[in-house]
């Protein structure tokens, strides 16, 4: 069975759970999101992109 969910939905659920159950402050979530946007405009962005794509490929290639 294949389920297709956008990554944004999964991240949104993770953030909601962190705020609801772990007591993470919403302002901290906003700061981390802004840091991610700023980081995407640096020299580290290609390495992050490559690592993310490789991780997704590894997860998608695993078959039970």
PQR file with spaces between the fields and no chain letter, atoms N, CA, C, O and H, PARSE charges and radii, in Angstrom:
ATOM       1  N    UNK     1       0.837   -1.177    0.000 -0.4000 1.5000
ATOM       2  CA   UNK     1       0.000    0.000    0.000 -0.0000 2.0000
ATOM       3  C    UNK     1       0.881    1.239    0.000  0.5500 1.7000
ATOM       4  O    UNK     1       1.764    1.375    0.848 -0.5500 1.4000
ATOM       5  N    UNK     2       0.653    2.125   -0.926 -0.4000 1.5000
ATOM       6  CA   UNK     2       1.410    3.370   -1.018 -0.0000 2.0000
ATOM       7  C    UNK     2       0.553    4.531   -0.549  0.5500 1.7000
ATOM       8  O    UNK     2      -0.610    4.663   -0.931 -0.5500 1.4000
ATOM       9  H    UNK     2      -0.063    2.014   -1.615  0.4000 1.0000
ATOM      10  N    UNK     3       1.146    5.363    0.281 -0.4000 1.5000
ATOM      11  CA   UNK     3       0.474    6.562    0.766 -0.0000 2.0000
ATOM      12  C    UNK     3       1.341    7.743    0.387  0.5500 1.7000
ATOM      13  O    UNK     3       2.536    7.766    0.681 -0.5500 1.4000
ATOM      14  H    UNK     3       2.090    5.255    0.591  0.4000 1.0000
ATOM      15  N    UNK     4       0.743    8.719   -0.263 -0.4000 1.5000
ATOM      16  CA   UNK     4       1.486    9.912   -0.670 -0.0000 2.0000
ATOM      17  C    UNK     4       1.005   11.104    0.148  0.5500 1.7000
ATOM      18  O    UNK     4      -0.139   11.542    0.026 -0.5500 1.4000
ATOM      19  H    UNK     4      -0.228    8.700   -0.501  0.4000 1.0000
ATOM      20  N    UNK     5       1.912   11.622    0.990 -0.4000 1.5000
ATOM      21  CA   UNK     5       1.629   12.815    1.777 -0.0000 2.0000
ATOM      22  C    UNK     5       2.716   13.839    1.501  0.5500 1.7000
ATOM      23  O    UNK     5       3.896   13.494    1.452 -0.5500 1.4000
ATOM      24  H    UNK     5       2.842   11.266    1.089  0.4000 1.0000
ATOM      25  N    UNK     6       2.333   15.082    1.322 -0.4000 1.5000
ATOM      26  CA   UNK     6       3.362   16.108    1.164 -0.0000 2.0000
ATOM      27  C    UNK     6       4.200   16.222    2.443  0.5500 1.7000
ATOM      28  O    UNK     6       3.697   16.030    3.550 -0.5500 1.4000
ATOM      29  H    UNK     6       1.374   15.363    1.361  0.4000 1.0000
ATOM      30  N    UNK     7       5.470   16.534    2.268 -0.4000 1.5000
ATOM      31  CA   UNK     7       6.370   16.686    3.401 -0.0000 2.0000
ATOM      32  C    UNK     7       5.887   17.778    4.348  0.5500 1.7000
ATOM      33  O    UNK     7       6.093   17.689    5.558 -0.5500 1.4000
ATOM      34  H    UNK     7       5.878   16.690    1.369  0.4000 1.0000
ATOM      35  N    UNK     8       5.255   18.794    3.808 -0.4000 1.5000
ATOM      36  CA   UNK     8       4.765   19.900    4.634 -0.0000 2.0000
ATOM      37  C    UNK     8       3.720   19.402    5.630  0.5500 1.7000
ATOM      38  O    UNK     8       3.670   19.879    6.764 -0.5500 1.4000
ATOM      39  H    UNK     8       5.089   18.867    2.825  0.4000 1.0000
ATOM      40  N    UNK     9       2.888   18.451    5.218 -0.4000 1.5000
ATOM      41  CA   UNK     9       1.870   17.911    6.124 -0.0000 2.0000
ATOM      42  C    UNK     9       2.546   17.157    7.273  0.5500 1.7000
ATOM      43  O    UNK     9       2.160   17.315    8.431 -0.5500 1.4000
ATOM      44  H    UNK     9       2.928   18.064    4.297  0.4000 1.0000
ATOM      45  N    UNK    10       3.543   16.347    6.959 -0.4000 1.5000
ATOM      46  CA   UNK    10       4.246   15.604    8.000 -0.0000 2.0000
ATOM      47  C    UNK    10       4.981   16.538    8.955  0.5500 1.7000
ATOM      48  O    UNK    10       4.962   16.331   10.168 -0.5500 1.4000
ATOM      49  H    UNK    10       3.857   16.218    6.018  0.4000 1.0000
ATOM      50  N    UNK    11       5.624   17.559    8.410 -0.4000 1.5000
ATOM      51  CA   UNK    11       6.311   18.525    9.266 -0.0000 2.0000
ATOM      52  C    UNK    11       5.320   19.303   10.126  0.5500 1.7000
ATOM      53  O    UNK    11       5.590   19.588   11.293 -0.5500 1.4000
ATOM      54  H    UNK    11       5.640   17.727    7.424  0.4000 1.0000
ATOM      55  N    UNK    12       4.185   19.641    9.549 -0.4000 1.5000
ATOM      56  CA   UNK    12       3.154   20.341   10.317 -0.0000 2.0000
ATOM      57  C    UNK    12       2.644   19.506   11.478  0.5500 1.7000
ATOM      58  O    UNK    12       2.433   20.021   12.576 -0.5500 1.4000
ATOM      59  H    UNK    12       3.966   19.409    8.602  0.4000 1.0000
ATOM      60  N    UNK    13       2.447   18.214   11.235 -0.4000 1.5000
ATOM      61  CA   UNK    13       2.017   17.321   12.314 -0.0000 2.0000
ATOM      62  C    UNK    13       3.092   17.195   13.391  0.5500 1.7000
ATOM      63  O    UNK    13       2.780   17.155   14.581 -0.5500 1.4000
ATOM      64  H    UNK    13       2.619   17.795   10.343  0.4000 1.0000
ATOM      65  N    UNK    14       4.351   17.133   12.976 -0.4000 1.5000
ATOM      66  CA   UNK    14       5.449   17.042   13.942 -0.0000 2.0000
ATOM      67  C    UNK    14       5.524   18.309   14.787  0.5500 1.7000
ATOM      68  O    UNK    14       5.742   18.234   15.996 -0.5500 1.4000
ATOM      69  H    UNK    14       4.604   17.166   12.009  0.4000 1.0000
ATOM      70  N    UNK    15       5.349   19.458   14.171 -0.4000 1.5000
ATOM      71  CA   UNK    15       5.381   20.726   14.912 -0.0000 2.0000
ATOM      72  C    UNK    15       4.204   20.802   15.874  0.5500 1.7000
ATOM      73  O    UNK    15       4.363   21.197   17.029 -0.5500 1.4000
ATOM      74  H    UNK    15       5.171   19.519   13.189  0.4000 1.0000
ATOM      75  N    UNK    16       3.028   20.424   15.398 -0.4000 1.5000
ATOM      76  CA   UNK    16       1.849   20.437   16.273 -0.0000 2.0000
ATOM      77  C    UNK    16       2.075   19.537   17.483  0.5500 1.7000
ATOM      78  O    UNK    16       1.771   19.919   18.613 -0.5500 1.4000
ATOM      79  H    UNK    16       2.899   20.103   14.460  0.4000 1.0000
ATOM      80  N    UNK    17       2.607   18.345   17.243 -0.4000 1.5000
ATOM      81  CA   UNK    17       2.851   17.415   18.350 -0.0000 2.0000
ATOM      82  C    UNK    17       3.901   17.969   19.311  0.5500 1.7000
ATOM      83  O    UNK    17       3.772   17.812   20.525 -0.5500 1.4000
ATOM      84  H    UNK    17       2.853   18.035   16.325  0.4000 1.0000
ATOM      85  N    UNK    18       4.929   18.612   18.782 -0.4000 1.5000
ATOM      86  CA   UNK    18       5.968   19.185   19.640 -0.0000 2.0000
ATOM      87  C    UNK    18       5.408   20.303   20.512  0.5500 1.7000
ATOM      88  O    UNK    18       5.746   20.406   21.691 -0.5500 1.4000
ATOM      89  H    UNK    18       5.033   18.740   17.796  0.4000 1.0000
ATOM      90  N    UNK    19       4.558   21.133   19.935 -0.4000 1.5000
ATOM      91  CA   UNK    19       3.960   22.222   20.714 -0.0000 2.0000
ATOM      92  C    UNK    19       2.964   21.670   21.727  0.5500 1.7000
ATOM      93  O    UNK    19       2.929   22.110   22.876 -0.5500 1.4000
ATOM      94  H    UNK    19       4.283   21.049   18.978  0.4000 1.0000
ATOM      95  N    UNK    20       2.166   20.716   21.303 -0.4000 1.5000
ATOM      96  CA   UNK    20       1.100   20.183   22.164 -0.0000 2.0000
ATOM      97  C    UNK    20       1.645   19.299   23.292  0.5500 1.7000
ATOM      98  O    UNK    20       1.261   19.471   24.449 -0.5500 1.4000
ATOM      99  H    UNK    20       2.195   20.358   20.370  0.4000 1.0000
ATOM     100  N    UNK    21       2.535   18.357   22.964 -0.4000 1.5000
ATOM     101  CA   UNK    21       2.923   17.348   23.934 -0.0000 2.0000
ATOM     102  C    UNK    21       4.285   17.582   24.587  0.5500 1.7000
ATOM     103  O    UNK    21       4.510   17.141   25.714 -0.5500 1.4000
ATOM     104  H    UNK    21       2.846   18.217   22.025  0.4000 1.0000
ATOM     105  N    UNK    22       5.191   18.265   23.900 -0.4000 1.5000
ATOM     106  CA   UNK    22       6.526   18.473   24.451 -0.0000 2.0000
ATOM     107  C    UNK    22       6.706   19.855   25.072  0.5500 1.7000
ATOM     108  O    UNK    22       7.724   20.126   25.708 -0.5500 1.4000
ATOM     109  H    UNK    22       5.009   18.623   22.984  0.4000 1.0000
ATOM     110  N    UNK    23       5.732   20.711   24.891 -0.4000 1.5000
ATOM     111  CA   UNK    23       5.807   22.038   25.500 -0.0000 2.0000
ATOM     112  C    UNK    23       6.737   22.998   24.779  0.5500 1.7000
ATOM     113  O    UNK    23       7.204   23.969   25.373 -0.5500 1.4000
ATOM     114  H    UNK    23       4.905   20.491   24.374  0.4000 1.0000
ATOM     115  N    UNK    24       7.012   22.739   23.503 -0.4000 1.5000
ATOM     116  CA   UNK    24       7.848   23.653   22.724 -0.0000 2.0000
ATOM     117  C    UNK    24       7.056   24.932   22.475  0.5500 1.7000
ATOM     118  O    UNK    24       5.884   24.883   22.099 -0.5500 1.4000
ATOM     119  H    UNK    24       6.633   21.949   23.020  0.4000 1.0000
ATOM     120  N    UNK    25       7.691   26.051   22.683 -0.4000 1.5000
ATOM     121  CA   UNK    25       7.015   27.339   22.511 -0.0000 2.0000
ATOM     122  C    UNK    25       6.824   27.651   21.028  0.5500 1.7000
ATOM     123  O    UNK    25       7.722   27.396   20.226 -0.5500 1.4000
ATOM     124  H    UNK    25       8.642   26.090   22.988  0.4000 1.0000
ATOM     125  N    UNK    26       5.664   28.200   20.651 -0.4000 1.5000
ATOM     126  CA   UNK    26       5.420   28.543   19.244 -0.0000 2.0000
ATOM     127  C    UNK    26       6.440   29.545   18.689  0.5500 1.7000
ATOM     128  O    UNK    26       6.771   29.484   17.505 -0.5500 1.4000
ATOM     129  H    UNK    26       4.934   28.407   21.302  0.4000 1.0000
ATOM     130  N    UNK    27       6.945   30.466   19.522 -0.4000 1.5000
ATOM     131  CA   UNK    27       7.931   31.419   19.024 -0.0000 2.0000
ATOM     132  C    UNK    27       9.217   30.701   18.648  0.5500 1.7000
ATOM     133  O    UNK    27       9.907   31.119   17.718 -0.5500 1.4000
ATOM     134  H    UNK    27       6.676   30.515   20.484  0.4000 1.0000
ATOM     135  N    UNK    28       9.550   29.627   19.357 -0.4000 1.5000
ATOM     136  CA   UNK    28      10.743   28.859   19.025 -0.0000 2.0000
ATOM     137  C    UNK    28      10.580   28.146   17.689  0.5500 1.7000
ATOM     138  O    UNK    28      11.534   28.042   16.917 -0.5500 1.4000
ATOM     139  H    UNK    28       8.990   29.288   20.112  0.4000 1.0000
ATOM     140  N    UNK    29       9.387   27.660   17.417 -0.4000 1.5000
ATOM     141  CA   UNK    29       9.102   27.038   16.121 -0.0000 2.0000
ATOM     142  C    UNK    29       9.306   28.063   15.000  0.5500 1.7000
ATOM     143  O    UNK    29       9.883   27.744   13.960 -0.5500 1.4000
ATOM     144  H    UNK    29       8.612   27.744   18.043  0.4000 1.0000
ATOM     145  N    UNK    30       8.832   29.289   15.214 -0.4000 1.5000
ATOM     146  CA   UNK    30       8.990   30.341   14.205 -0.0000 2.0000
ATOM     147  C    UNK    30      10.461   30.680   13.997  0.5500 1.7000
ATOM     148  O    UNK    30      10.888   30.881   12.860 -0.5500 1.4000
ATOM     149  H    UNK    30       8.364   29.549   16.059  0.4000 1.0000
ATOM     150  N    UNK    31      11.241   30.748   15.071 -0.4000 1.5000
ATOM     151  CA   UNK    31      12.674   31.049   14.951 -0.0000 2.0000
ATOM     152  C    UNK    31      13.395   29.953   14.178  0.5500 1.7000
ATOM     153  O    UNK    31      14.236   30.248   13.329 -0.5500 1.4000
ATOM     154  H    UNK    31      10.893   30.586   15.995  0.4000 1.0000
ATOM     155  N    UNK    32      13.081   28.701   14.458 -0.4000 1.5000
ATOM     156  CA   UNK    32      13.717   27.594   13.748 -0.0000 2.0000
ATOM     157  C    UNK    32      13.339   27.621   12.267  0.5500 1.7000
ATOM     158  O    UNK    32      14.189   27.374   11.411 -0.5500 1.4000
ATOM     159  H    UNK    32      12.398   28.461   15.148  0.4000 1.0000
ATOM     160  N    UNK    33      12.079   27.916   11.956 -0.4000 1.5000
ATOM     161  CA   UNK    33      11.662   28.013   10.554 -0.0000 2.0000
ATOM     162  C    UNK    33      12.397   29.143    9.839  0.5500 1.7000
ATOM     163  O    UNK    33      12.848   28.966    8.708 -0.5500 1.4000
ATOM     164  H    UNK    33      11.389   28.117   12.651  0.4000 1.0000
ATOM     165  N    UNK    34      12.523   30.301   10.486 -0.4000 1.5000
ATOM     166  CA   UNK    34      13.252   31.414    9.877 -0.0000 2.0000
ATOM     167  C    UNK    34      14.722   31.068    9.675  0.5500 1.7000
ATOM     168  O    UNK    34      15.311   31.425    8.655 -0.5500 1.4000
ATOM     169  H    UNK    34      12.156   30.445   11.405  0.4000 1.0000
ATOM     170  N    UNK    35      15.311   30.381   10.635 -0.4000 1.5000
ATOM     171  CA   UNK    35      16.698   29.954   10.503 -0.0000 2.0000
ATOM     172  C    UNK    35      16.857   29.038    9.286  0.5500 1.7000
ATOM     173  O    UNK    35      17.848   29.135    8.564 -0.5500 1.4000
ATOM     174  H    UNK    35      14.833   30.092   11.464  0.4000 1.0000
ATOM     175  N    UNK    36      15.898   28.163    9.062 -0.4000 1.5000
ATOM     176  CA   UNK    36      15.941   27.283    7.893 -0.0000 2.0000
ATOM     177  C    UNK    36      15.897   28.068    6.601  0.5500 1.7000
ATOM     178  O    UNK    36      16.611   27.739    5.653 -0.5500 1.4000
ATOM     179  H    UNK    36      15.093   28.084    9.649  0.4000 1.0000
ATOM     180  N    UNK    37      15.065   29.109    6.544 -0.4000 1.5000
ATOM     181  CA   UNK    37      15.006   29.936    5.336 -0.0000 2.0000
ATOM     182  C    UNK    37      16.320   30.676    5.119  0.5500 1.7000
ATOM     183  O    UNK    37      16.796   30.777    3.989 -0.5500 1.4000
ATOM     184  H    UNK    37      14.485   29.376    7.314  0.4000 1.0000
ATOM     185  N    UNK    38      16.901   31.186    6.179 -0.4000 1.5000
ATOM     186  CA   UNK    38      18.191   31.880    6.046 -0.0000 2.0000
ATOM     187  C    UNK    38      19.293   30.910    5.656  0.5500 1.7000
ATOM     188  O    UNK    38      20.164   31.256    4.858 -0.5500 1.4000
ATOM     189  H    UNK    38      16.514   31.104    7.098  0.4000 1.0000
ATOM     190  N    UNK    39      19.271   29.716    6.198 -0.4000 1.5000
ATOM     191  CA   UNK    39      20.278   28.711    5.890 -0.0000 2.0000
ATOM     192  C    UNK    39      20.202   28.269    4.435  0.5500 1.7000
ATOM     193  O    UNK    39      21.221   27.912    3.844 -0.5500 1.4000
ATOM     194  H    UNK    39      18.563   29.435    6.846  0.4000 1.0000
ATOM     195  N    UNK    40      19.018   28.288    3.859 -0.4000 1.5000
ATOM     196  CA   UNK    40      18.864   27.856    2.469 -0.0000 2.0000
ATOM     197  C    UNK    40      19.522   28.821    1.488  0.5500 1.7000
ATOM     198  O    UNK    40      19.660   28.503    0.306 -0.5500 1.4000
ATOM     199  H    UNK    40      18.190   28.578    4.340  0.4000 1.0000
ATOM     200  N    UNK    41      19.927   29.990    1.964 -0.4000 1.5000
ATOM     201  CA   UNK    41      20.567   30.979    1.094 -0.0000 2.0000
ATOM     202  C    UNK    41      22.077   31.054    1.339  0.5500 1.7000
ATOM     203  O    UNK    41      22.712   32.039    0.962 -0.5500 1.4000
ATOM     204  H    UNK    41      19.815   30.248    2.924  0.4000 1.0000
ATOM     205  N    UNK    42      22.661   30.023    1.967 -0.4000 1.5000
ATOM     206  CA   UNK    42      24.083   30.019    2.255 -0.0000 2.0000
ATOM     207  C    UNK    42      24.803   28.965    1.428  0.5500 1.7000
ATOM     208  O    UNK    42      24.190   28.263    0.624 -0.5500 1.4000
ATOM     209  H    UNK    42      22.145   29.223    2.273  0.4000 1.0000
ATOM     210  N    UNK    43      26.108   28.863    1.636 -0.4000 1.5000
ATOM     211  CA   UNK    43      26.913   27.877    0.934 -0.0000 2.0000
ATOM     212  C    UNK    43      26.567   26.451    1.351  0.5500 1.7000
ATOM     213  O    UNK    43      26.901   25.507    0.635 -0.5500 1.4000
ATOM     214  H    UNK    43      26.606   29.434    2.289  0.4000 1.0000
ATOM     215  N    UNK    44      25.912   26.277    2.481 -0.4000 1.5000
ATOM     216  CA   UNK    44      25.566   24.943    2.979 -0.0000 2.0000
ATOM     217  C    UNK    44      24.327   24.359    2.300  0.5500 1.7000
ATOM     218  O    UNK    44      24.054   23.167    2.444 -0.5500 1.4000
ATOM     219  H    UNK    44      25.640   27.044    3.063  0.4000 1.0000
ATOM     220  N    UNK    45      23.580   25.171    1.571 -0.4000 1.5000
ATOM     221  CA   UNK    45      22.327   24.714    0.969 -0.0000 2.0000
ATOM     222  C    UNK    45      22.515   23.518    0.024  0.5500 1.7000
ATOM     223  O    UNK    45      21.727   22.576    0.106 -0.5500 1.4000
ATOM     224  H    UNK    45      23.801   26.139    1.454  0.4000 1.0000
ATOM     225  N    UNK    46      23.518   23.506   -0.870 -0.4000 1.5000
ATOM     226  CA   UNK    46      23.669   22.330   -1.736 -0.0000 2.0000
ATOM     227  C    UNK    46      23.949   21.045   -0.962  0.5500 1.7000
ATOM     228  O    UNK    46      23.447   19.984   -1.333 -0.5500 1.4000
ATOM     229  H    UNK    46      24.157   24.272   -0.936  0.4000 1.0000
ATOM     230  N    UNK    47      24.731   21.121    0.092 -0.4000 1.5000
ATOM     231  CA   UNK    47      25.020   19.928    0.890 -0.0000 2.0000
ATOM     232  C    UNK    47      23.767   19.442    1.608  0.5500 1.7000
ATOM     233  O    UNK    47      23.525   18.237    1.690 -0.5500 1.4000
ATOM     234  H    UNK    47      25.139   21.983    0.393  0.4000 1.0000
ATOM     235  N    UNK    48      22.973   20.366    2.126 -0.4000 1.5000
ATOM     236  CA   UNK    48      21.726   19.995    2.800 -0.0000 2.0000
ATOM     237  C    UNK    48      20.758   19.372    1.803  0.5500 1.7000
ATOM     238  O    UNK    48      20.119   18.362    2.099 -0.5500 1.4000
ATOM     239  H    UNK    48      23.169   21.344    2.060  0.4000 1.0000
ATOM     240  N    UNK    49      20.651   19.973    0.622 -0.4000 1.5000
ATOM     241  CA   UNK    49      19.764   19.447   -0.412 -0.0000 2.0000
ATOM     242  C    UNK    49      20.190   18.045   -0.836  0.5500 1.7000
ATOM     243  O    UNK    49      19.357   17.147   -0.958 -0.5500 1.4000
ATOM     244  H    UNK    49      21.170   20.793    0.381  0.4000 1.0000
ATOM     245  N    UNK    50      21.476   17.864   -1.057 -0.4000 1.5000
ATOM     246  CA   UNK    50      21.989   16.560   -1.471 -0.0000 2.0000
ATOM     247  C    UNK    50      21.747   15.508   -0.384  0.5500 1.7000
ATOM     248  O    UNK    50      21.318   14.392   -0.678 -0.5500 1.4000
ATOM     249  H    UNK    50      22.153   18.594   -0.958  0.4000 1.0000
ATOM     250  N    UNK    51      22.019   15.862    0.848 -0.4000 1.5000
ATOM     251  CA   UNK    51      21.805   14.927    1.953 -0.0000 2.0000
ATOM     252  C    UNK    51      20.339   14.565    2.131  0.5500 1.7000
ATOM     253  O    UNK    51      20.008   13.415    2.416 -0.5500 1.4000
ATOM     254  H    UNK    51      22.367   16.768    1.088  0.4000 1.0000
ATOM     255  N    UNK    52      19.469   15.539    1.963 -0.4000 1.5000
ATOM     256  CA   UNK    52      18.033   15.280    2.082 -0.0000 2.0000
ATOM     257  C    UNK    52      17.553   14.359    0.973  0.5500 1.7000
ATOM     258  O    UNK    52      16.804   13.412    1.217 -0.5500 1.4000
ATOM     259  H    UNK    52      19.738   16.473    1.730  0.4000 1.0000
ATOM     260  N    UNK    53      17.994   14.647   -0.257 -0.4000 1.5000
ATOM     261  CA   UNK    53      17.579   13.800   -1.389 -0.0000 2.0000
ATOM     262  C    UNK    53      18.102   12.374   -1.231  0.5500 1.7000
ATOM     263  O    UNK    53      17.387   11.417   -1.528 -0.5500 1.4000
ATOM     264  H    UNK    53      18.602   15.415   -0.455  0.4000 1.0000
ATOM     265  N    UNK    54      19.332   12.225   -0.769 -0.4000 1.5000
ATOM     266  CA   UNK    54      19.896   10.892   -0.550 -0.0000 2.0000
ATOM     267  C    UNK    54      19.112   10.146    0.527  0.5500 1.7000
ATOM     268  O    UNK    54      18.815    8.962    0.372 -0.5500 1.4000
ATOM     269  H    UNK    54      19.913   13.002   -0.527  0.4000 1.0000
ATOM     270  N    UNK    55      18.777   10.830    1.612 -0.4000 1.5000
ATOM     271  CA   UNK    55      17.998   10.199    2.676 -0.0000 2.0000
ATOM     272  C    UNK    55      16.626    9.753    2.205  0.5500 1.7000
ATOM     273  O    UNK    55      16.159    8.671    2.562 -0.5500 1.4000
ATOM     274  H    UNK    55      19.018   11.793    1.738  0.4000 1.0000
ATOM     275  N    UNK    56      15.980   10.591    1.403 -0.4000 1.5000
ATOM     276  CA   UNK    56      14.662   10.227    0.871 -0.0000 2.0000
ATOM     277  C    UNK    56      14.778    9.032   -0.065  0.5500 1.7000
ATOM     278  O    UNK    56      13.932    8.138   -0.032 -0.5500 1.4000
ATOM     279  H    UNK    56      16.359   11.470    1.113  0.4000 1.0000
ATOM     280  N    UNK    57      15.814    9.004   -0.901 -0.4000 1.5000
ATOM     281  CA   UNK    57      16.012    7.865   -1.799 -0.0000 2.0000
ATOM     282  C    UNK    57      16.251    6.576   -1.011  0.5500 1.7000
ATOM     283  O    UNK    57      15.726    5.523   -1.373 -0.5500 1.4000
ATOM     284  H    UNK    57      16.501    9.730   -0.929  0.4000 1.0000
ATOM     285  N    UNK    58      17.034    6.655    0.054 -0.4000 1.5000
ATOM     286  CA   UNK    58      17.292    5.463    0.878 -0.0000 2.0000
ATOM     287  C    UNK    58      15.997    4.959    1.500  0.5500 1.7000
ATOM     288  O    UNK    58      15.731    3.757    1.493 -0.5500 1.4000
ATOM     289  H    UNK    58      17.461    7.510    0.348  0.4000 1.0000
ATOM     290  N    UNK    59      15.196    5.863    2.034 -0.4000 1.5000
ATOM     291  CA   UNK    59      13.930    5.454    2.655 -0.0000 2.0000
ATOM     292  C    UNK    59      12.968    4.895    1.621  0.5500 1.7000
ATOM     293  O    UNK    59      12.286    3.902    1.878 -0.5500 1.4000
ATOM     294  H    UNK    59      15.412    6.840    2.040  0.4000 1.0000
ATOM     295  N    UNK    60      12.906    5.530    0.442 -0.4000 1.5000
ATOM     296  CA   UNK    60      11.975    5.065   -0.585 -0.0000 2.0000
ATOM     297  C    UNK    60      12.386    3.749   -1.204  0.5500 1.7000
ATOM     298  O    UNK    60      11.523    3.026   -1.702 -0.5500 1.4000
ATOM     299  H    UNK    60      13.460    6.336    0.233  0.4000 1.0000
ATOM     300  N    UNK    61      13.660    3.399   -1.198 -0.4000 1.5000
ATOM     301  CA   UNK    61      14.129    2.163   -1.798 -0.0000 2.0000
ATOM     302  C    UNK    61      13.967    0.960   -0.887  0.5500 1.7000
ATOM     303  O    UNK    61      14.148   -0.173   -1.333 -0.5500 1.4000
ATOM     304  H    UNK    61      14.362    3.986   -0.793  0.4000 1.0000
ATOM     305  N    UNK    62      13.633    1.173    0.365 -0.4000 1.5000
ATOM     306  CA   UNK    62      13.459    0.057    1.287 -0.0000 2.0000
ATOM     307  C    UNK    62      12.099   -0.595    1.045  0.5500 1.7000
ATOM     308  O    UNK    62      11.058    0.058    1.114 -0.5500 1.4000
ATOM     309  H    UNK    62      13.486    2.094    0.727  0.4000 1.0000
ATOM     310  N    UNK    63      12.133   -1.873    0.764 -0.4000 1.5000
ATOM     311  CA   UNK    63      10.897   -2.629    0.537 -0.0000 2.0000
ATOM     312  C    UNK    63      10.815   -3.748    1.553  0.5500 1.7000
ATOM     313  O    UNK    63      11.809   -4.420    1.830 -0.5500 1.4000
ATOM     314  H    UNK    63      12.979   -2.404    0.708  0.4000 1.0000
ATOM     315  N    UNK    64       9.637   -3.947    2.104 -0.4000 1.5000
ATOM     316  CA   UNK    64       9.455   -5.015    3.091 -0.0000 2.0000
ATOM     317  C    UNK    64       9.204   -6.330    2.414  0.5500 1.7000
ATOM     318  O    UNK    64       9.027   -7.346    3.085 -0.5500 1.4000
ATOM     319  H    UNK    64       8.830   -3.401    1.879  0.4000 1.0000
